[in-house]
Amino acid sequence: MLLYFFITCFPFILFFKSLPLKPLPPWASEVRLLSLWFWKEISLFYFAGFSLKTGDFPRIPTRMSFNKMSLTSKVNNFEKEAQGMSVLDLPELPLECILERLPPSGLCNMAGVCSSLRSRCTSDHLWEKHMKQKWGKLIGPAAHREWQWHISSRRNSGNLKQGKHRGWMKLLQFVRPLSWIRSRVDDSSRQSSFPVDSVMSWYLALETGRFWFPAQVFNREQNGHVGFMLSCYDADLSYDPHTDTFQARYPPHGKRAAAIENGVSWERLRPPPVDTSSHDLHISDCLHELRPGDHIEIQWRRNKEFPYGWWYGVVGHLESCDGNMNYCHCHSSDTVVLEFNQYTPGSRWRRTRVNRKDHQEEGDEADGFYGGIRKLETEEEICTWKKLWPTAVLE
C-alpha cells in the first residue's frame, strides 16, 4: 500500500520540478501552508487506516488537542485575572447599566460595599425611577411639602445635636486626648445614615412606614361605617411593608377623637386632586359648563366643625325637563341639580340643588353643608368611583 502511494506521487513530483521558476504571487505562501496541512491530514488519515487493520493505535496529537490545550490555558488565565477584578473596574456605561437594573434592596446592599459605590447607589437619578414606579400615583404636592418640612425639621434637630456635641467636646478635652475625641467623632460620622434630602431617603422612609404623608381614602372606615360610601376623605397614611397595606389616621371630627383604620389597600387611595384644605371651601370654576350627565365631586360635611369630604355624584335634569337631550335646556338654567344615585329614590340624600352663578356653602345642620364642586374630566377618575359602587342601595 505504501509502495503504491509513492509510485502515484513520483510522476507528479517530476512534473512539478520541470515547471519554469517564476516569482510567486503574495497568496502563494498561504496556499503552500494549506497544502502542507492537507498532506499532513492525509498522512494522519493513512496511518489511522493502517492502525485499524493492524490493531495498533499510536497516540498522535492532532490539531484539536493542541487547540483544546490552548483554550484551557486561556480560561485558566482569565479566571486568575477575574479573581483580582472588582465591579469598579468595569467601564462607566456597563456599571451604570447594572446599577439601573438593581432593585431598591440591591442598591442598598451595594451602597454598603464601599464609599465609591455608596455615592453611586445613592444618586437621585437611580431612585427616581423606583419612586415613580411604586409611589408616583399616590404622592402629590401635599406629600412633597410634608417631606420638605420633615427634612427641615431633621436638619434643625441635627444642628442642635451638633452644638451639644461641641459643648461636650470642650469638656472632654480636659479628660481625654484630642486625638481620641476626634476618632470617636469620625467613627460616628461614618455610621451616619444616607443623605436626608436624597430621593433614596424619601423612598426608604415611605417603604418602612416611618414617614406619614397626606393622601385621601375612598369609603373611609369601610369595616363598620356605611355612611361614608362613595366618599373620599383626607388622612395621614403610613405604609406597612409586611401586609402591603396602609394605616390611615383621620383628623378628629368635632369632639370626636381621631379615627384610625388599618389594612387600607392601594385601590382605595389617591393623592388630593386639588390643593385645598379639608377645612376650606373649594372655589368652583366649572359651574358654568356643567350639563346633565356630567360626573362631579362635591364637598360635604356634617356640620361646621367637621372637615369636608369629597362625594361622588352626577348632574341631573330639572323637574320641568323630560330628560330628552334634543330639547333639554337645563344647562341654561341658573339652578344645577346634583344626583347621588347610590341612595334610594325619595331619600333626602338623593338630590340637591346649587346656584350656578353664586354658589357658596349651602345647607343646614339637618342635611349637612355642601361646598365646592369639581368636574371629573378623565375616564380614569370616573371608573375609580364606579368600581367602589355599593352592592346594595343606601337608605
N, C-alpha and C positions, 0 to 999 in steps of 0.2 A: 504493500500500500504506500509506504514511504517512497519506494523507488519510482512508483507511478507518478507521485506528486512532483518529484524533481524532473522527470522526463517531460512532463507537460509544461513546466515553468521554464526549462532551459531555452527553448526557441524564443520565447518572449524576451528573455534577458539579452540574447544575441541581437534581436531586432531593436531593442531599446538602445544598445551601445552603438549601433550603426547610424542612428539619427544624428544630424548635424547639431553641434552645440551652439545654442543661441541664448542670449540673455533672457532669463525667465521674468514673467510679469510679477507684480507685487504679491498676488494671491497664491503664487506657486508654493511658497513655504507653508502656507496653511493647508494646501492640498497634500503636500508631502507628509505633513504631520498626520493628516487624516488617513492617508494610505498606510502609514506605519501602524496607526491604531487599528486599521482594518485587518492587516496581516497578523497583528498580534491576537486579535479576536479569533481569526481563522485558525491560528495555531492552537489557541486555547480550546477551541471547539474540537479540533482534531484530537488533541490529547485527551479531551474528555471522552470522545467516542472510543478511543483506544483503551481507555481505562475501563469503560463499560464492558468491552469484550474480554479484557484480561482479568478483570476483577480487582485491579489495583487502582486506588483512588489517591493520587498525590495531592497534597494540600498546596494549591497555587493561589496566592492572594489576587483577587480581582479588583477592578476599579471601584466597585460598590463597597467593598470592605474598607478601602482607603477613604472613600467619602464618608462612610459611617464613622470612622475613627476621627476624622477631622471635625465632623459635626458634633460629636460627643465632646471633644475638647473645647469647641466654641461655646457649647451650652454650659459646660463647667466654668469656663472663664466668665461668661455672662452672669452666672449665679454668684460667683465671687464678687464681681463688681456691683451687683444689685444689693448684696448684703451691706455694702458701705454707703448706699444711696438713701436719701430721705425724700419725703414729699416736697420739701422745699427746693430740691434740686431740679424739679420739673420747670419747664418754661412757664411764663406768666399766663398765657392763654389756656393751656391744659389745666393748670392748677385752679384757675378761676372757674373753668367749666365743671371741675369736680366739686368745688365748694357750692356752686349754684344748684347742683343736683342733690345735695345733702338735705335731709330733713332737719327740723329745728333741734332735735336731740343730737343728731350728728354734728351740727355746728357747735353746740355747747361742748361736746366731748373734744372736738378739735381745738376749741378755744383754750382748753386747759392743758394742751401739749407744751406750748412754748409761747414766748412773747410775740414772735413774728406771726404765728398762726392766730394768736389772740386778737391782734389788730386787724387781721383779715376777716376772721369769722364774726367779728362784732360790727362789721361795716353795715351801714344802714341799707345800702342797695341790695344786700343779700336777704335782709329780714323784711324789707318792704313787700317782697313777693309773698312770703308766708303770712304777713299781716293782712294783706289784701285777700288772700285765698280763704282764710278762716274767719277773719273779723271784719272784712270790708263791708259786708251788708248790714252789720249791726252797730258799728262805730260811726257816730255822727259828729257834727260840730260841738254839741254839748259835751260828749265824752272826751273830745280832744281838749276842750277848755279845762275840763276837770283834771286831765292828765297834766296839763301845763301848771295848774295850781298845785298839784301833787309834787311835781318836780321842784317848784319854787320853795315849797314848804320843807322838802328834804334838804335842799341846799342851805336854807336858813338854819335848820337844825344841825347840819354838818358844820357850818361856820361857828355855831355856838359851842359845839363839842370841841372843835379845834382850838377855840380860845381857852376852854377849860384845860385842854392838854398842855397848852403853852404855860399856863399858870402852874400846873403840876411839874412840868419840866424844870422850871426855875427853882422849885423847892427840892426836886430830886438832885439837882446839881451839887447840893451840899452833902449829899449822902452817897451817890453813885458817880462814877466817872462819866464824862460826857460821851465817850465812845460807846458805853453800854446803853445809854439812853437812846442814842441815835440808832443803834442796831435794833432796839425794840420798836422804834417808830417805823423803821424801814420794813421790818417783818410785818407789822400791822398794815402798812400800805400795800404790800404785796398780796395780802389776803383780802383786800377790799373787793367789793362787788364790781360788776361791769358799769360802764358809764351810765349815770342815772338818766341822762337826756337822750339815750340812744333808742332806736326802734326796737332793738333786742330787749332792752329792759322793759319797755312797754309791753311787748309780746309776752315775756315771762311773767310780768305782773298780772296780765289778764289770764294767762294759762293756768297759773297756780291759784287764782282766786283772791290774791292779796289786794287787788285793786277793784274797788266798787265804782261802777260807772253808770251814768244815767241812760235810760232807754225807756221803751214803752212795752207794756204787756197786754196782749189781747185776752179778753174774757178773764179778768183778774179773779183770784180766789176761786178757781174753777172747781175745786174739790167740794165746796159746800155752799156756794152762793150763786143762785140762778139769776139774780137781779143784775149781774154785770155781763150778760150775754150780748155779744156783738158790740162790745165797747173796748176801748184801749186807754189805759191809764199809765201815767208816769211812775217809774220805780227806779230804785238803785239796785243794780244786779251784781252778783258775784258768781263766777263760774266754778263748777265742781268737776274737776277732770276725771274723777272716778266714775261718775254717772253720766257725764256729758250733758248735764243739765245745769240750771241756774237756780240760785236763791234770790228771790225778789223781796225787796223791802219797800213797802208802800208808805207814803207820807201819812201822818196822822190826820183823821177826819174830825175836826172839831175837838171834842173832849175824848174821842176815841184814840187809843194808842196806835202806834204804827203797826200795821199788819205785815206778817212775814209769810211767804209762800215758798215751799220747796218743790224741787222737781219740775221746774218750768222748762219746757222744751224749746228748741230753737225756732220751731214753726210758729210759736206764739209771741215772738219778739220782733221788734223793729226799732230803728232809730227814730227820734222825733221828727215828723215831717216838716214842722215849722219851728222857728226859733222863738217860741212863745212860752212863757212860764205857765204852769198849770193853774196858777192863781190870777193870771192876767187874761183879759178878753182879747181874742184874736181879731184883728182887723180884717173883715171880709172884703175881698176885692173881686169876687166872682158873682155877686148878686145880679148884676145886670145881664149876665149871659146865661143864667140858669133857665133850662127848659124842662118840660115834663120828660121823665125817663133818665135824666142825669143822675149820676151816683155822687153822693156827698158824704162828708163827715161834719158833724156839728158838735160844738162844745155843750156839755150839760153837767150840772152839779145839783146836788140835793138841796143845799141851802148856801147862804153866803159864806159860811165858814168852811165849806168843803172845797177841795181843788176840782178843777174841771177834768172831765174825761171826754174822749172823742167817741161819738156814737155814729153808727152807720145807718144811712137812710137813702131814699130816692126822692126825686122831685115828682110830685103828683099833679093831678088836674084839679081845677076849681070845681065846686059843686055845680056851677052853671054850664060846665063843659061836659059833653058826652064822651070825651076821650078820642074822638076822631081827629087824627093828626092833620087831615086836609082842611078842617075847619077850626082847628084849635087856635085860640088867641091868648092862652094862659101866659105866654112869655111877655105879652104886652101889659099885663096887669101889674099893679104895684104890690100885690099880695103873692107870696110864694108859698105853696102848700108842700110840706115835707111829710113823707110817709115812712113809718117804721113797720114793715110788713112782718117782722118776727113776732109781733103781738097780734092777738085775735081781733077781728073787726068789732068795733064798739068799745075797745079798751081806751082808756084816757091817754095811754102812751102811743096809740096807733098813729095819730095825725097831729100836726101843729102848723101854725101859720106865722110867717115873719114878714116884716115890711121890707120891700126891695130897696126903697130909696133911703130910709132912715132906720136901719136896723141897729139896735143896741141890745144889751142883755134884756131878755123878756121872760116873764114867768112869775111864779109866786111860791110860797112855802109849801103849798099842797102838791103842785105838779112839778116843782123844780124850776131851774132857771136855764134857759137856752142862750148860748153865747155865739161865738163866731162860727162861720161856715167856710169850708174849703171844698172845692170841686175835685173829684178824683179824675185825673187826666189819663192815667195809664191803665191798661188792661190787667197788668200785674197786681196793682192795688185792689182792683175790683175782685179779681179771682181770689185774693187772700181773704177778703171778707166773706165771700161765698163759701169757701172751704170751712169757715167757722160757723156756718149757719146751724142753728139748734135743730136737733132731731124732732122736737115737739114744739108746737106753737105756744108762746108765752102768754100768760094772762095779763 
